[in-house]
Amino acid sequence: MDHLGHLYSAYGHSAQGFDVFVATGLEAGEPRREATEQDMRSARLSVDELEDRLRAGTIKDGSTVAAWGLYRLAS
């Protein structure tokens, strides 16, 4: 697992931050979601599909966009 960086969710408004990691060699398993996460959806996307969704604004959250930017810079 490689650490790509530390980002802030709302820099200047909050000190809450998060670390971005990339992990390789993982295998998918059955989800074990908590009761409040039962409506959560997950999907496996190719790089092209992910970037298409980012460009289209389908994926909008800043944390995902910033984390993907860190990953692309590290690649």
C-alpha positions as a printed Julia matrix, in Angstrom:
75×3 Matrix{Float64}:
   0.0     0.0     0.0
   1.4     3.38   -1.02
   0.54    6.7     0.61
  -0.28    9.29   -2.07
  -0.93   12.26    0.17
  -3.0    14.01    2.8
  -5.9    16.25    1.78
  -8.38   18.45    3.63
 -12.12   18.12    3.06
 -12.8    21.85    3.39
  -9.46   23.63    3.74
  -9.86   26.97    5.48
 -13.19   25.96    7.0
 -12.3    22.73    8.79
  -9.2    20.94    9.98
 -10.71   17.57    9.03
  -8.43   15.77    6.64
  -7.95   12.37    5.09
  -5.12   10.31    3.7
  -5.15    8.86    0.2
  -3.63    5.43   -0.38
  -3.38    3.12   -3.37
  -3.41   -0.61   -2.7
  -2.6    -3.4    -5.12
  -3.03   -7.15   -5.01
  -6.48   -7.0    -3.4
  -9.28   -9.46   -4.01
 -12.96   -8.56   -3.91
 -14.98  -10.09   -1.11
 -18.56  -10.01    0.08
 -19.57   -6.63    1.54
 -20.16   -6.55    5.29
 -22.11   -3.33    5.61
 -23.57   -1.83    8.73
 -27.33   -1.26    8.95
 -27.0     2.38    7.87
 -24.98    1.37    4.79
 -27.42   -1.14    3.31
 -28.44    1.17    0.45
 -24.81    1.82   -0.54
 -23.92    0.89   -4.1
 -20.5    -0.08   -5.39
 -19.26   -0.7    -8.91
 -16.02   -1.66  -10.57
 -15.07    0.92  -13.21
 -12.34    1.02  -15.8
 -10.09    4.09  -15.85
 -11.93    5.38  -18.93
 -15.34    4.9   -17.27
 -14.2     6.68  -14.1
 -12.75    9.61  -16.01
 -15.87    9.84  -18.21
 -18.02   10.06  -15.08
 -15.73   12.69  -13.57
 -15.88   14.8   -16.75
 -19.66   14.4   -17.01
 -20.16   15.44  -13.39
 -21.74   12.11  -12.46
 -19.09   11.78   -9.75
 -19.1    15.16   -7.99
 -17.57   14.86   -4.57
 -14.34   16.77   -4.16
 -12.63   14.04   -2.16
 -12.93   11.55   -5.01
 -11.85   14.08   -7.64
  -8.84   15.16   -5.56
  -7.83   11.58   -4.71
  -7.97   10.64   -8.4
  -5.79   13.67   -9.18
  -3.19   12.48   -6.68
  -3.27    9.03   -8.19
  -2.79   10.36  -11.74
   0.11   12.56  -10.6
   1.78    9.55   -8.99
   1.31    7.33  -12.06
